């Protein structure tokens, strides 16, 4: 049997990306990172890790894989993440009455904040 241990994302500046995601998710470094690689894990126990590796690959405007962050206080979380360095994306593909907001991290990686209280 297998399970997801970490999700790996590319970053041009691993330290900057790590600082954002540590604050965004309340994660910490599993062990000291390098300029090329770091593995972040939840501060408060088990959970899926987030690995950040140096990459020169361009960011996809419509990524095939992305993170969905769940929250019952979506707008407050979006504002908190923006204050940490995320940016809102002018997403043309929003369905009517969308339960998600698309953001980019400090590296341009897109992710969504999902409203878990949304009816629909």
Buried (B, 14 or more C-beta within 10 A) or exposed (E): EEEEEBBBBBBBBBEBBBBBBBBBBEBEEEEEBEEEBBBBBBEEEEEEBBBBBBBEEEBEEEEEEBBEBEBEEBEEBBEBBEEBBBEEBEBEEEEEEBBBBBBBBBBBBBBBBBBEEEEE
